[in-house]
Amino acid sequence: MGKARQGAIIGFGFIAEKGHLPAYQNRSDFQIAAVADICGPRRELARKLIPGVRIYDDAQSLLAAEKRLDFIDIATPPKDHAPIACSAMQHGIHVLCEKPLATSVRDAESVLEQAQRNRRVFFPVHNYKHAPSMRAVREIIDSGRIGPVSLVTLDTFRTQHAKGVAEWLPDWRRIRSYAGGGIAMDHGAHTFYLVFDWLGSHPLSITAKMSSRGAYDTEDNFTATVTFPTGVAMARLTWNAAVRKVIYTIHGDKGAIRLEDDDVEITVRGERIERRSIASHWGDASHKEWFGAILDSFGAAINVGEWVGPDARDAVSCVRLIETAYASSRSGCLEMSLSPVVHGIANAVP
Ligand SMILES: NC(=O)c1ccc[n+]([C@@H]2O[C@H](COP(=O)([O-])OP(=O)(O)OC[C@H]3O[C@@H](n4cnc5c(N)ncnc54)[C@H](O)[C@@H]3O)[C@@H](O)[C@H]2O)c1
């Protein structure tokens, strides 16, 4: 094994501390050499948890001072993802970035343009794909047992919005200027990249409805029907449920898969043929067990110079769907078209 890739975490909050750092500290091919965070107590915690780390007050001072970084890992709230990613790539640094890629299609596309122009990898954290139960779903689909997938339903129940670290702004997910939206922006990416994978195509149109129970300027209920060349996906996301749970169903022409957290059930020609429980730790919001596979893929993309791969293109498609969903909801659930995919990225035509 060669020298470890040297990296920096930008935004040392919940997911960086509990999800990303344990994975870095568990392997020898990536090393966190620097951290930038705008919050003093978070900087102090990073200093304590990462021996010898160099600490900065913000991303720009880190990028100006650090001359030997191979990559940065962006784990700030969404509104800063695109500007920090573009800046890093202009400094010649590869970028791993939490979801959603950006809060607008224009920003998301600018990130991929910078990746191509500067010949640096942009890689999104699409970690739900790597949950053990999701890997099992992929294997079942690949086995042909349920036939080609044509219908998918995705329910994500949360009892409240996820909280950020107490030392900074725990409710930023409810504030549009930080989050870019509510549950659709926060959780829509996970929902849609799974659907792209299962239906094996990119969307043609979407109709969506959103509502909010609270006083915030962002939605806490989201429903959408998305039409694909290969089928239909129906999604329901809420922060107002009485239980934390995901329930996904995936239907082919021979059978169906039902996933409820760790439980995966397969039905073929109307008969339940298998039910297994696959420990995936859905209740642990850090999803730290799933992050190692992201680092493997990020490292592989750097090795082969895949500046913009399928996951990066999916990340832009997710932002486009979310942006179009907001437009649909504003216009009374009007069905809105997305033009055919160009280089894996669809163009919205409201
Ligand atoms: N993939 C997943 O399963 C998953 C899970 C949780 C969070 N996330 C994503 O991770 C990101 C962070 O979420 P979180 O829950 O860790 O939030 P958090 O509030 O716990 O952490 C954010 C951190 O970023 C810092 N920060 C804010 N703006 C900054 C800036 N411009 N520059 C540097 N530091 C800045 C804050 O001080 C804080 O320490 C979000 O994009 C969120 O969607 C993903």
The ligand as an SDF file (V2000), in Angstrom:
LIG
                    3D

 44 48  0  0  0  0  0  0  0  0999 V2000
  -25.4620   10.6280    4.3070 N   0  0  0  0  0  0  0  0  0  0  0  0
  -26.0860   10.5940    5.4910 C   0  0  0  0  0  0  0  0  0  0  0  0
  -26.6110    9.5630    5.9050 O   0  0  0  0  0  0  0  0  0  0  0  0
  -26.1040   11.8600    6.3070 C   0  0  0  0  0  0  0  0  0  0  0  0
  -26.4860   11.8400    7.6590 C   0  0  0  0  0  0  0  0  0  0  0  0
  -26.4400   13.0410    8.3810 C   0  0  0  0  0  0  0  0  0  0  0  0
  -26.0610   14.2260    7.7450 C   0  0  0  0  0  0  0  0  0  0  0  0
  -25.7460   14.2150    6.4190 N   0  0  0  0  0  0  0  0  0  0  0  0
  -25.3650   15.4470    5.7120 C   0  0  0  0  0  0  0  0  0  0  0  0
  -24.1630   15.9420    6.2920 O   0  0  0  0  0  0  0  0  0  0  0  0
  -24.1620   17.3640    6.2780 C   0  0  0  0  0  0  0  0  0  0  0  0
  -23.9840   17.8800    7.7100 C   0  0  0  0  0  0  0  0  0  0  0  0
  -25.0290   17.4020    8.5310 O   0  0  0  0  0  0  0  0  0  0  0  0
  -24.8180   17.2330   10.1210 P   0  0  0  0  0  0  0  0  0  0  0  0
  -26.0090   16.5250   10.6220 O   0  0  0  0  0  0  0  0  0  0  0  0
  -23.4750   16.6510   10.3920 O   0  0  0  0  0  0  0  0  0  0  0  0
  -24.8740   18.7790   10.5760 O   0  0  0  0  0  0  0  0  0  0  0  0
  -24.2390   19.4310   11.9030 P   0  0  0  0  0  0  0  0  0  0  0  0
  -24.9670   20.6950   12.1580 O   0  0  0  0  0  0  0  0  0  0  0  0
  -24.1570   18.4180   12.9830 O   0  0  0  0  0  0  0  0  0  0  0  0
  -22.7480   19.7790   11.4480 O   0  0  0  0  0  0  0  0  0  0  0  0
  -22.4260   20.8280   10.5670 C   0  0  0  0  0  0  0  0  0  0  0  0
  -21.0400   21.3480   10.9680 C   0  0  0  0  0  0  0  0  0  0  0  0
  -20.6110   22.2350    9.9390 O   0  0  0  0  0  0  0  0  0  0  0  0
  -20.0920   23.4200   10.5340 C   0  0  0  0  0  0  0  0  0  0  0  0
  -20.2580   24.4590    9.5060 N   0  0  0  0  0  0  0  0  0  0  0  0
  -21.3840   25.0820    9.1190 C   0  0  0  0  0  0  0  0  0  0  0  0
  -21.1410   25.8790    8.0510 N   0  0  0  0  0  0  0  0  0  0  0  0
  -19.8140   25.7580    7.7820 C   0  0  0  0  0  0  0  0  0  0  0  0
  -18.9390   26.3170    6.8120 C   0  0  0  0  0  0  0  0  0  0  0  0
  -19.3980   27.1580    5.8600 N   0  0  0  0  0  0  0  0  0  0  0  0
  -17.6320   25.9770    6.8360 N   0  0  0  0  0  0  0  0  0  0  0  0
  -17.1420   25.1300    7.7840 C   0  0  0  0  0  0  0  0  0  0  0  0
  -17.9180   24.5690    8.7400 N   0  0  0  0  0  0  0  0  0  0  0  0
  -19.2420   24.8640    8.7240 C   0  0  0  0  0  0  0  0  0  0  0  0
  -20.8880   23.6060   11.8110 C   0  0  0  0  0  0  0  0  0  0  0  0
  -20.1990   24.3880   12.7450 O   0  0  0  0  0  0  0  0  0  0  0  0
  -21.0510   22.1420   12.2740 C   0  0  0  0  0  0  0  0  0  0  0  0
  -19.9780   21.7440   13.0870 O   0  0  0  0  0  0  0  0  0  0  0  0
  -25.4880   17.7680    5.6170 C   0  0  0  0  0  0  0  0  0  0  0  0
  -25.2970   17.9830    4.2550 O   0  0  0  0  0  0  0  0  0  0  0  0
  -26.3810   16.5500    5.8360 C   0  0  0  0  0  0  0  0  0  0  0  0
  -27.3820   16.4320    4.8420 O   0  0  0  0  0  0  0  0  0  0  0  0
  -25.7570   13.0500    5.7140 C   0  0  0  0  0  0  0  0  0  0  0  0
  1  2  1  0
  2  3  2  0
  2  4  1  0
  4  5  1  0
  4 44  2  0
  5  6  2  0
  6  7  1  0
  7  8  2  0
  8  9  1  0
  8 44  1  0
  9 10  1  0
  9 42  1  0
 10 11  1  0
 11 12  1  0
 11 40  1  0
 12 13  1  0
 13 14  1  0
 14 15  2  0
 14 16  1  0
 14 17  1  0
 17 18  1  0
 18 19  2  0
 18 20  1  0
 18 21  1  0
 21 22  1  0
 22 23  1  0
 23 24  1  0
 23 38  1  0
 24 25  1  0
 25 26  1  0
 25 36  1  0
 26 27  1  0
 26 35  1  0
 27 28  2  0
 28 29  1  0
 29 30  1  0
 29 35  2  0
 30 31  1  0
 30 32  2  0
 32 33  1  0
 33 34  2  0
 34 35  1  0
 36 37  1  0
 36 38  1  0
 38 39  1  0
 40 41  1  0
 40 42  1  0
 42 43  1  0
M  CHG  2   8   1  16  -1
M  END
$$$$
